């Protein structure tokens, strides 16, 4: 029986969307607000080295940078959890890609739109029901007046409900692929296999197609994600109190509570010790 990896992991996401131009084009066409008649027909990858990698954690780097023959550029990122600075970093990276289109002396008329698609595995807009958010520069009063340059699209994966966009078949299939395929214990849903793009993507995340070393890296990725989430969930008050008052007791309590959460998430004592500073013996007693 085939087993499938989670496509949201760094290893699998980049294999599916960073190595197969037809698949990333399909994903972008299904989720981006592209004008009618301007769907992506061809696309090529670019080096993401030109995009600055700021210090926002290991889950916050640009995953895919690509462009069409007519010069439109696209950034695709998979973000495992939301941070307060993520939206700012997305804007910064998109603006950098937009500006870098021109060499010194080039006419501004050569500038083409930049689209940034950001798939986020957390809810960050808790007060609105929509899960796809499109940001662009619009007139404050007359919102139909738009300056076309940088488009930022954020997708909250946990909010996704197939019925909410049932008329957009490929969007539903891709979002279901990202959130469901690794949970299928028996067989892949037939609708995934009926469409060439998602059938290809399913084959690309089959566990048997990865080496032992790659699978170790895959497991390590999820260890890091659990660590990040555990640290983010640690009582903020304990950290602030410890830092503000300089009391070792406050810091230690925060570490203990973080360690308890990491232990509950199934992490081994050695890994917890590495990130909290507690000893293995102390962790075993929690």
HELIX and SHEET records of a PDB file:
HELIX    1   1 UNK A   10  UNK A   17  1                                   8    
HELIX    2   2 UNK A   21  UNK A   31  1                                  11    
HELIX    3   3 UNK A   48  UNK A   50  5                                   3    
HELIX    4   4 UNK A   86  UNK A   99  1                                  14    
HELIX    5   5 UNK A  108  UNK A  110  5                                   3    
HELIX    6   6 UNK A  157  UNK A  159  5                                   3    
HELIX    7   7 UNK A  162  UNK A  165  5                                   4    
HELIX    8   8 UNK A  169  UNK A  180  1                                  12    
HELIX    9   9 UNK A  181  UNK A  183  5                                   3    
HELIX   10  10 UNK A  190  UNK A  194  1                                   5    
HELIX   11  11 UNK A  196  UNK A  204  1                                   9    
HELIX   12  12 UNK A  207  UNK A  209  5                                   3    
HELIX   13  13 UNK A  212  UNK A  233  1                                  22    
HELIX   14  14 UNK A  236  UNK A  245  1                                  10    
HELIX   15  15 UNK A  248  UNK A  264  1                                  17    
HELIX   16  16 UNK A  269  UNK A  276  1                                   8    
HELIX   17  17 UNK A  280  UNK A  284  1                                   5    
SHEET    1   A 6 UNK A  44  UNK A  45  0                                        
SHEET    2   A 6 UNK A  64  UNK A  67 -1                                        
SHEET    3   A 6 UNK A  73  UNK A  79 -1                                        
SHEET    4   A 6 UNK A 114  UNK A 120  1                                        
SHEET    5   A 6 UNK A 146  UNK A 156  1                                        
SHEET    6   A 6 UNK A 132  UNK A 138 -1                                        
END                                                                             
